[in-house]
């Protein structure tokens, strides 16, 4: 529900100009952490909206609504931080690492990472689950094999987001189809027209980026020896990962799925690794896994996780969604979309505007569901009036909503991937080809009949 009074088209443009004039210089030129620029943009937007005559109480209401929308992402990220710490303690990540370095060679590592994460994300329907489990282990293997971490992160995120876009189990896939009023399988099938060329070019990129290995592969045995000194390496240690994949495949909600992964990890740590103290469990869940390793690489890989490791992402999401709630409730997006719609004459222009609007909402709110919902609601009627198939709208929303979010430093996905993989969003952006090739094909096909 909008505020009693909302802004005009011209006022919405001035607000967006202020937001971008604060964010872009600070982030792209000053290389600042995104928290304070976002908070500054929130304060500046609130003051400007107040100058446009909207009561302060209603401004606060918009911010509060944004904070309310942040509750679920915050809970998810908090549980994932706990899960990572517990899986370090249970030996799950150590086992994946130990087996992984035996079968993956540096020269085709990124391509292997891409296809492995495609399989896992398609099976689970979740990029978060894929990155926080398989992705963490793959980053560890990349460190051991001296593979470029930025390229590795790009491959992991591209593969993880493939399933988030294409899997019938994905929340965003179902959400995009529902918002546009398109049957799920019709939506998934039509997305292949942009997805296949995008993922094909991505795979070719990583295939031709195979690097000459400069690492002494015999040193890998030293890493495995170090792991075996601290963990029992066994297929049984993979039970927590199996539990998460099964729960996801059974379409269980993400919160109980993560709780099941944490609980099974604790049981595995107790039975397999001999960690019986509940005080140790609580400490790992709070502050992450920490143990003395003689090998610095192993220490870097294994000593991580815990609830507190997610505070950077949690606070960023809280600020970003507060700004998003304010802009949505004050009618900034509605006024802007309505004004731009009146100026569109060509079908291709309408599709391009829908995709651009989804990207704009993504950039200003950091929330992918909002970037699908708002443009979907605003453009659905216009698509129907022009006789444009609604599946073109659902595909546009998915390509420009779901896939852009991980490329935004303050986006829910971008902040999570940065915290989990320890790679800045803007650094992995050039290597996450699938995420920006799909929207590119959407815009190219907008002016045809594809």
Secondary structure, DSSP 8 states (H G I E B T S, - for coil): ---SS---HHHHHHHHHHHHHHHHIIIIIS---HHHHHHHHHHHHHHHHHHTT--HHHHHHHHHHHHHHHHHHHHHHHHHHHHHHHHHHHTHHHHHHHHHHHH--GGGHHHHHHHHHHHHHHHH--HHHHIIIIIHHHHHHHHHHT--HHHHHHHHHHHHHHHHHH-TT-HHHHHHHHHHT--HHHHHHHHHHHHHHHHHHHHHHHHHT-----S-TTHHHHHHHHHHHHS---GGGGHHHHHHHHHHHTT--HHHHHHHHHHHHHHHHHHHS----HHHHHHHHHH------SSHHHHHHHS--SGGGGHHHHHHHHHHHHHHHHHHHTTHHHHHHHHHHTT--SHHHHHHHHHHHHHHHHHHH--HHHHHHHHHHHHHHHHHHTT--HHHHHHHHIIIIITTGGGSTTSHHHHHHHHHHT--HHHHGGG-HHHHHHHHHHHHHTTS--
